[in-house]
Amino acid sequence: MNAVLEKIRKGGPAGEEELHDLLALHTEEELDALYRTAYEIKCRFIGKKVSFRGLIEYSNVCTKNCYYCGIRRDNFHADRYTMSREQVYEAASFAWKASYGSVVIQSGERSDPAFVKEIETLVRGIKELSRNELGITLSCGEQTEETFRKWKEAGAHRYLLRIETSDPVFYGKLHPADHSYFQRLECLKTLRKLGYQNGSGVMFGLPGQTQEQMVRDLLFFREMDLDMIGMGPYIVHSETPLAASFPDFALHKEELFTLSLKMIACARILLRDVNIASTTALQSLHPSGREMGLLAGANVIMPNCTPPSCKASYDLYEGKTGAEKSPEEARKELQDSVERIGESVVFNAWGDSPHFAAKRKG
């Protein structure tokens, strides 16, 4: 395995066989070597720097009914909310004044005219209040080409639409019959056509998931020529159908955390110059999860700017950390933690994907 990693360090390809081998690593020595290799590649293509994205969890109202998600339509115990326009602008203003350079508007999936129009209004408003200095990423689910175009013309320039699994059959086991894998795939293609910086991601550690599927997920990222990756471990929410398939979830947290770091490292090794997020879910599995994600190859963190009155209700999974922290506390804590591991935060910049920039030059 040292020979494989040395070949990769020198610029050699990482294909399907190598990814299988890397995901199978399990000793502490092997894992350390994997993470070091991924970190070296990150430093070469990205630098020892981290981009912050101010996260605005706009609404937990969702028309989808995914079997794994805590804000699924049929979770009748969810405390539903939608932030007011003033709350969104206040959160975006904080991110701007905190020098984040970029925000993410994330919500449950809706495509009704009122929602489409409001997102357009919010994007234009954020651009105006920040004098066009804030970059805007949207993560608002499947939409029509017309809607994607409207939002881009309003000022959004990145879009994250997680596929959750690249296996259509497995996708069908995670979603009701009226949820279409191929429709989601077409949305990703449309986003690329319209010139968005295009992002997707998957869950891993799902009941019944195989290593072969996870390898295919990584290769899917490359095949789709993605600019950014936002993936994470499957963490159970008790108010979902899938929770019954994983009653002993707590016994697998350490194993799941290791798998999370391996997936980040493999994504960095395979894709090299894309943006990869170290997510809050990692922090839910390990006290230093986000920092360890950075040292395994990630380069983006999303400090939460959502008002405390809403934040706790955006519960995609159970055990989400940081709900009690104010945006000011989250900023200081995250900056300190990044600097402690020898990295620096890039302030006042959109933090665009080097991969996207290289494509535009080409």
C-alpha positions in Angstrom: 0.0 0.0 0.0 2.9 2.3 0.6 3.9 1.8 -3.1 0.4 2.7 -4.2 0.3 5.9 -2.1 3.8 6.9 -3.3 2.6 6.5 -6.9 -0.3 8.7 -6.1 1.9 11.3 -4.5 3.9 11.5 -7.6 0.8 12.2 -9.7 -0.1 8.7 -10.7 -3.7 7.8 -11.4 -6.2 6.5 -8.8 -8.6 4.2 -10.5 -11.3 1.8 -9.4 -8.8 -0.8 -8.1 -6.8 1.7 -6.1 -10.0 3.2 -4.5 -11.1 -0.3 -3.5 -7.7 -0.8 -1.8 -7.7 2.6 -0.1 -11.2 2.2 1.3 -10.2 -1.2 2.7 -7.4 0.2 4.8 -7.9 -0.2 8.5 -4.8 -0.2 10.6 -3.8 3.1 12.2 -0.5 3.2 10.3 -2.3 2.7 6.9 -4.9 5.3 7.7 -2.4 7.8 8.8 -0.5 7.3 5.5 -3.8 7.7 3.5 -4.7 11.0 5.3 -1.2 12.4 4.9 -1.2 11.6 1.2 -4.6 13.3 0.7 -3.5 16.3 2.8 -0.3 16.7 0.7 -2.4 16.7 -2.5 -4.8 19.3 -0.9 -1.8 21.5 -0.1 -0.4 21.2 -3.6 -3.7 22.1 -5.4 -5.6 24.2 -2.8 -3.0 25.3 -0.3 -3.1 25.2 3.5 -6.2 27.2 3.6 -9.9 26.9 4.5 -12.9 28.7 3.0 -15.8 29.6 5.2 -19.4 29.5 3.9 -22.0 31.2 6.1 -24.8 28.6 6.3 -28.4 29.9 6.3 -30.9 27.1 6.9 -33.8 29.0 5.3 -36.6 26.5 5.8 -37.3 22.9 6.9 -40.5 22.7 4.9 -40.1 19.9 2.4 -42.2 18.2 -0.2 -39.9 15.2 -0.5 -40.4 12.1 1.7 -36.9 10.5 1.7 -36.7 7.6 4.1 -33.6 8.8 5.9 -34.2 12.5 6.4 -35.5 14.2 9.6 -37.3 17.0 7.7 -39.1 14.6 5.4 -42.7 15.6 4.5 -44.3 12.9 6.6 -42.4 13.6 9.8 -45.4 15.2 11.6 -43.4 15.8 14.7 -41.0 18.2 13.0 -41.2 21.8 14.1 -41.7 23.5 10.7 -40.4 27.0 10.1 -39.4 29.4 7.3 -37.1 32.3 8.0 -38.5 35.8 7.3 -36.8 37.9 4.7 -35.5 40.1 7.5 -34.0 37.1 9.3 -32.2 36.0 6.1 -30.8 39.4 5.4 -29.6 39.7 9.0 -27.8 36.3 8.7 -26.3 37.3 5.4 -25.2 40.7 6.8 -23.5 38.9 9.7 -21.6 36.7 7.2 -20.6 39.7 5.2 -19.4 41.7 8.2 -17.6 38.6 9.5 -15.6 38.5 6.2 -16.8 35.0 5.2 -17.0 36.1 1.6 -19.7 33.6 0.8 -23.0 32.2 2.1 -25.1 29.0 1.4 -28.9 29.2 1.4 -30.1 25.7 2.2 -33.7 24.5 2.5 -36.1 21.6 2.2 -37.2 20.9 -1.3 -40.0 23.0 -2.8 -40.7 24.2 -6.3 -43.9 26.1 -6.0 -44.0 29.6 -7.6 -44.0 31.5 -4.2 -40.8 29.6 -3.1 -39.1 30.1 -6.4 -39.8 33.8 -6.4 -38.8 34.3 -2.7 -35.4 32.6 -3.3 -34.8 34.9 -6.3 -35.7 37.9 -4.1 -33.4 36.8 -1.4 -30.5 36.2 -3.7 -30.9 39.7 -5.2 -31.3 41.2 -1.8 -28.1 39.6 -0.4 -26.2 40.8 -3.5 -27.5 44.3 -2.9 -26.8 44.5 0.9 -23.3 43.2 0.4 -22.5 45.4 -2.6 -22.0 42.2 -4.6 -19.2 41.1 -2.3 -20.9 37.9 -1.0 -20.8 34.8 -3.2 -24.0 32.8 -3.0 -24.4 29.0 -3.1 -27.9 27.5 -3.2 -28.9 24.1 -2.0 -32.7 24.1 -2.6 -33.3 20.8 -4.4 -34.6 19.8 -7.8 -35.9 22.6 -10.0 -36.8 23.3 -13.6 -34.2 24.7 -16.0 -36.1 28.0 -16.0 -35.9 28.3 -12.2 -32.2 27.4 -12.1 -31.6 30.1 -14.8 -33.6 32.7 -12.8 -31.7 32.1 -9.7 -28.4 32.3 -11.5 -29.4 35.6 -13.2 -30.3 36.9 -9.8 -26.7 36.3 -8.6 -26.3 32.7 -7.4 -23.2 31.1 -8.8 -22.8 27.7 -7.0 -25.4 25.0 -6.5 -25.2 21.9 -4.4 -27.6 19.0 -5.3 -26.7 15.8 -3.5 -27.4 12.6 -5.4 -27.0 10.6 -2.1 -26.0 7.5 -4.0 -24.9 7.0 -7.6 -26.6 3.5 -7.7 -30.1 4.0 -9.2 -31.4 0.7 -7.7 -30.1 1.6 -4.2 -31.5 5.1 -4.7 -34.9 3.4 -5.1 -34.5 1.8 -1.7 -33.9 5.1 0.0 -36.8 7.0 -1.6 -40.5 6.6 -2.4 -41.4 5.5 -5.9 -42.2 9.1 -7.0 -38.7 10.2 -6.3 -36.6 9.9 -9.5 -32.9 9.3 -9.6 -32.7 10.2 -13.2 -34.6 13.5 -12.7 -32.0 14.4 -10.1 -29.2 13.4 -12.5 -30.7 15.6 -15.2 -30.8 18.5 -12.8 -27.1 18.2 -12.2 -26.5 18.2 -16.0 -28.7 21.3 -16.3 -26.8 23.1 -13.6 -23.5 22.4 -15.4 -25.0 23.6 -18.7 -26.1 26.8 -17.2 -22.6 27.6 -15.9 -23.1 27.0 -12.2 -20.2 25.8 -10.1 -21.7 22.3 -9.7 -21.7 20.3 -6.5 -23.1 17.0 -5.3 -22.5 14.4 -2.7 -23.5 11.1 -1.2 -24.2 9.5 2.1 -22.1 6.6 3.3 -22.5 4.0 6.0 -26.0 3.3 5.0 -27.7 0.0 5.9 -27.1 -2.4 3.0 -24.5 -0.2 1.3 -21.4 -1.9 -0.2 -17.9 -0.8 -0.7 -18.3 -1.3 -4.4 -21.2 1.3 -4.3 -19.0 3.8 -2.5 -16.2 3.4 -5.0 -18.8 4.0 -7.8 -19.9 7.1 -5.9 -16.4 8.5 -6.0 -16.0 7.7 -9.7 -19.4 9.3 -10.3 -18.0 12.6 -9.0 -15.2 12.5 -11.6 -17.6 11.4 -14.4 -19.9 14.4 -13.6 -16.9 16.7 -13.6 -18.1 18.3 -10.3 -16.5 21.4 -8.9 -17.5 20.8 -5.2 -18.3 17.9 -3.0 -20.6 17.9 0.0 -21.0 14.4 1.4 -21.4 12.9 4.8 -22.1 9.9 7.0 -25.6 8.5 7.4 -26.7 9.5 10.9 -30.0 8.1 12.1 -33.1 10.2 12.8 -35.6 8.2 14.8 -38.6 9.7 13.0 -37.7 8.1 9.7 -38.5 4.7 8.1 -34.8 3.9 7.7 -34.1 4.2 11.4 -35.7 0.8 12.0 -33.0 -0.8 9.7 -30.2 0.5 11.9 -31.3 0.1 15.6 -27.7 -0.3 16.9 -26.4 2.8 15.2 -24.6 4.1 18.3 -22.3 1.0 18.2 -20.9 2.0 14.8 -20.1 5.6 15.4 -16.3 5.1 15.5 -16.3 2.9 12.4 -18.5 5.5 10.6 -16.2 8.3 11.5 -13.2 6.5 10.1 -15.2 5.8 6.9 -16.0 9.5 6.6 -12.3 10.4 6.7 -11.5 7.7 4.2 -14.1 9.0 1.8 -12.8 12.6 2.1 -9.3 11.4 1.5 -10.2 9.3 -1.5 -12.2 12.1 -3.0 -9.2 14.4 -2.6 -6.8 11.9 -4.1 -9.2 11.2 -7.0 -10.4 14.8 -7.8 -7.4 16.8 -6.5 -8.5 20.5 -7.2 -12.2 20.5 -6.2 -13.7 22.1 -3.1 -14.6 19.4 -0.4 -16.6 20.3 2.7 -15.8 19.1 6.2 -19.3 18.9 7.5 -21.1 19.4 10.8 -22.0 15.7 10.7 -18.3 14.9 11.4 -18.5 17.0 14.5 -21.5 14.9 15.6 -19.3 11.8 15.4 -16.1 13.1 17.0 -15.3 16.3 19.0 -12.6 17.2 16.5 -14.4 15.9 13.5 -14.3 18.9 11.3 -10.6 19.6 12.0 -9.7 15.9 11.2 -11.8 16.2 8.0 -9.5 19.1 7.0 -6.4 17.1 7.7 -7.8 14.3 5.6 -8.2 16.6 2.5 -11.3 18.8 3.0 -11.0 22.6 2.5 -14.4 24.1 3.2 -16.3 24.6 6.5 -19.8 26.1 6.9 -20.2 28.1 10.1 -23.9 28.3 10.9 -25.5 31.7 10.6 -29.1 30.5 11.1 -30.9 32.2 14.1 -30.9 30.0 17.2 -34.7 30.0 17.2 -34.6 28.1 13.8 -31.4 26.2 14.0 -32.5 23.4 16.3 -35.4 22.6 14.0 -33.3 22.0 10.9 -32.7 18.4 12.2 -31.8 16.3 9.1 -30.3 13.8 11.6 -30.2 13.5 15.4 -27.3 14.7 17.5 -26.5 17.8 15.4 -23.9 19.9 17.2 -23.7 23.7 17.6 -27.4 24.5 17.7 -26.9 26.4 21.0 -24.1 28.6 19.7 -24.5 32.1 18.4 -23.0 32.9 14.9 -20.4 35.0 16.7 -19.4 32.1 18.9 -19.3 29.7 16.0 -17.0 32.0 14.0 -14.4 32.4 16.8 -14.5 28.7 17.7 -14.0 27.6 14.1 -11.3 30.1 13.3 -9.4 29.1 16.4 -9.7 25.4 15.6 -8.5 25.9 12.0 -5.5 27.9 13.1 -4.6 25.3 15.8 -4.0 22.6 13.0 -1.8 24.9 11.1 -4.3 26.1 8.4 -5.5 29.6 7.8 -9.0 30.9 6.9 -9.4 32.8 3.6 -11.5 35.8 4.4 -13.3 38.2 2.0 -13.1 35.8 -0.9 -15.8 33.7 -2.6 -13.5 30.6 -2.4 -14.4 29.4 -5.8 -13.3 25.9 -6.8 -9.9 25.8 -8.5 -11.3 23.0 -10.7 -14.0 25.4 -12.0 -11.4 28.1 -12.7 -9.2 25.6 -14.6 -12.2 24.6 -16.8 -13.0 28.2 -17.6 -9.4 28.9 -18.6 -9.4 25.7 -20.8 
